[in-house]
């Protein structure tokens, strides 16, 4: 990290310590706490439900602080994970120093640190969210010599009383600005705070979804997109971002929801995941001309192969499958394409061969910007805000490894390529995504050997996820509830604060 990057970095610990977060030590954390009158240390860790948990420590003295940062603390695993028995439930949570940040919401000055779980023998807990994604990434790196970077597009709705000045227009507010777009201040404030907590944000904007509910209440949709980081960090920052958005909205007396569907017939909220493979500072998915290569196509083939079972991690409430319906931008058919928002896996524009644009827009500009890292990614568009983020990104990592290892991935990618509107390609008999949590569970059970290979996902966890999804008993839910507005609204409200 260059001196310019440190000077501009919004993370207060990075700027104060004048070093990148990846290099933080225990001594650095203590130094920041002492010099900034920090009175509370917070441990945060992701539970089995995918949400961020919290343990507060009052700092009594320096020795006490050093002990906490050195050995961690005990927690009740049976209350955090459904796969742990109360008779043997003690776990350790141990801080990862590189994740430390100044808590922007605490009335008492506080530093927060994300933690990893360890079992009674001091070994990484096999079912811990951060451990599963770490194992998945380690196996991909071992198999291919490449690292996976990822980013999320986090969509969400903010609800409030109807603003009768500059009234909203349903489904027409994509990239609209205030005052026609509502609650921009919540999004911008959250973006600032997420970046201070270590989140690498690309941009934010208003999304297409605007819902006028019964003439007195409105829901407005926004999106925050992140920058590519290691797949482990990508998962952590999405969980932190959800927490931050809820905190900011709560401050203004508002609700924020990541629910996949607010009202049937209106745009749902997705969690699109972009991925790229890198090695030695180079994007390994493009050739010398900047076009996607066979590595990228194998990667896509793996995502297509395991797409049905990935829904078991990325679409985990019944309303997920009110979003994944035909004739919407949310995908139902398993296919891929270039710059096509109706496909499951999209290859977005990658700035290939268009270096002249900045000089056309700015005739007096002469300096050429050079970046050895291609921005090309591939985007999986099926997941939504209900996702267990660490499981989802671990599942995507497994699928990419499978694609790179399989001799049939290129053939699958070639067979399932689509140009144009997917809805008009029905004659292709494209394979379909599951239509319910129950079916997603069935697909995970069928594909479980891929996820359990190398011990990435423990069998008990796969069994638990499958059982949980099947208990919804939501086969043919859309058909059962068709025309029953009250039942649909009751279902949506039940999962309004999922994820």
C-alpha positions, 0 to 999 in steps of 0.5 A: 500500500503506497503512502498516497493510499494510506493518506486517503484511506478512510479507515481511522486505524490505517491512517493513524498507524500509517500501515495497511490493515493486513499488517496490523499487530496486537501492539498496533491495536493497543497503541491506537486504543491508548492514544485515542481514549478508547474505552470499549473493545467489541468482538464481532463474529458471524453466527450460523444465521449469517448475522453479525454477533457482538461481545462488549469488553470494558477495558479495565487496564492494559494487562486486561486489554492485552489478555483479551487481544491475545487469547480471545474469549469463550462463547456458547456455540449451541446458541450460535450454531444449530449444529452444536449440541449444548452438552459440548458447546464451548467455543473460543472466539479469537480476534483477527487484527487486520479487521479492526476498525473504530466503531462509528455508532458507539456513544462510548469510544470503541474499537471493533474486531472480527473474530474467528471460531476455534474448538476446545482443542484450539483448532479452527471450527469446521462449521464456522462461516469464516473457516468454510470460505477460507478452506474453499479458497485454500483448495482453489489456490492449491488446485490452480495457483490462482486467487479468487477476488469477489465483490457484491452488489448489495440491493435494499429497500428503505421504507418511510411515510409517503413523500407527497413532494416530488412523488416517486415513479414506480419502476423508473428511478434507476440512478435518479438523484434527490429530490426525486430519489428518496433517502440518498442521505441514508445510503451516502452516510452508510457508504462513508461509515462502511468505508471507515470500517474497512469496506472497499466501496466502488459506488452507490446509487438509487435502483429501479424499485419504487413502491407506493404502498396503499398511497401512504407508505413508500419503499425506495430501492438503493444499491451499493457496489463494492470493489474486488477484494479477496473472497474472504474479505468480500464476505466480511464486508457484506456482513458489516455493510448490512449491519451498518445500513440497518444502524443508519436507517434506525437512526432516522427512524426508518426500516431497511430491508434486504428481503428478495421481494417486498411486493409481488410485481415490483422489482426484488432485491438481489445480491449479485456476486462478481468474481475474478481470478488473479495471479501475480497482479494479473487478471487470469480471465482475459487474453492478450486482447482483453477478451475472456479466455478459456479459464473464464469459460471454465469458471463460468461452466463450473458456476452453471454446473452448480448453480441449482445447489448454490441457491441453497446458500444464496436464496434461503427464504420462500420469498426468494422464489417470488423474485426468481420468476420468468420475464424479470431481470432475475434469472430462472434459466441456467445460461450465460452471456455478454452484457446480458441482464436476463442470463444467470451468469453475465460477462459485463463490459470490461473496458476492452479497446476503449482507452480513447474515451477519456481523451474524447471527453477531455480533449486537453487531457494527454496523460495515459492511465495505466493499470495492469489489472483488467477489470473484467469479472463474471457476475452470478445474478441468482442470489439475494439479500437472504443469503448466508453470505459466507456460505454463498461465497464459499459455494461459489468458490467451490463451483469455480474450482470444479469448473477449472478442474472439470474436462467438460466445463468448456463444453457446458459453457459453449452449450449454454451461451445465450445472446439476446433475451433469454425469454425468447430462447425457450426453444433451447430447453435451457435447464432451470433453477429451483423454484422453491427452498425445498427444491434448492435443498434437494439440489444441494443434497444431490451435489453435496459431494462437490461441497464436502470434498477436501472437508470444505463443507462439513457433512453435518452442515450440509444435512442441516441446510438441506433439512432447514430448506425442506421444512419450509415445504414451499413447493409450488408456493407461487401457484398456491398463493396466486391471487391471495394478496393477504397471504402474500403480504403476510409471507413477505412481512415474515421475511422482511428482515431476513439476511 
